Amino acid sequence: MDFGVLTFVTDESIGPAELGAALEERGFESVFLAEHTHIPVNHSSQYPGGGDIPRKYYRPLDPFVALTAAAVTTQRLVLGTGIALIPERDPIMMAKEVASLDVVSQGRFRLGVGVGWLREEVANHGVDPAVRGRVTDERLRAMIEIWTQEKAEFHGKYVDFDPIYLWPKPVSKPYPPLYVGGGPSSFKRIAALNAGWIAICPAPELLSGPLEELRAVAGSDVAVTVCQWGEQTAKAVAGYADLGVERVLFELPTEPRDETLRYLDALAADLAQLG
């Protein structure tokens, strides 16, 4: 079981290049970056954590730009989106962004995706929030065609284009590992895409039931990455190993350089207890 971090990199936090290098130096396996293109001033969507939307949600760097910066300062660090909001992204442009980052990082990219919870944010991208799941499915299928076919075409209700050429193709074959975020409603999507699952969970004992349900739908070998939403210690996450989780992501606070490095030092020392 590997350990990484999930965080928002913003204009007020440690920079992505320095963060990537710091994580690799301390033995972390991965960094996954969250995404919000914007936060509508007037919105009725409820923040999943309860209360007001935190400041960091208003200010994140574009994850593909930030992960590229982290890629050039590292050699081994796995780079992921946690998660990219597919209803807010043009599939042809995103297919090129994903492939380009995979080439730049020499196959170290992992594509975490989701449909988005902030309905007004989705709507501002010209997508009806009521059908964002169906839009997501078509856009992902269209991108897979682009990554895997020399002449790609797609004809659906929400995505429609005649044959196109698009390079580069990803270094990872057939394309970068795909992970879907969300709860049990995402399990059929995971199975259809042969993808992994990005789960948000406060403790290992709460994951066994959903994992059993997921594996019944998507197979026993489905890859699972857990975002640890609760206590951020080695002791709190040790039980995930017994559940067959491949990766645990700790929630890294969005803070300036010095505070971030101190936090990573303490977390790395704590994780060393697990060997």
Secondary structure, DSSP 8 states (H G I E B T S, - for coil): -EEEEEE--BTTS--HHHHHHHHHHTT--EEEE---S---SS-----TTSSS--GGGGSB--HHHHHHHHHHT-SS-EEEES-EEGGGS-HHHHHHHHHHHHHHTTS-EEEEEE--S-HHHHHTTT--GGGHHHHHHHHHHHHHHHHH-SSEEEE-SS-EEEEE------SSSSSS-EEEESSGGGHHHHHHHT-EEEEEES-GGGTHHHHHHHHHHH-TT--EEEEE-S--SHHHHGGGGGGT-SEEEEE-----HHHHHHHHHHHHHHHGGG-
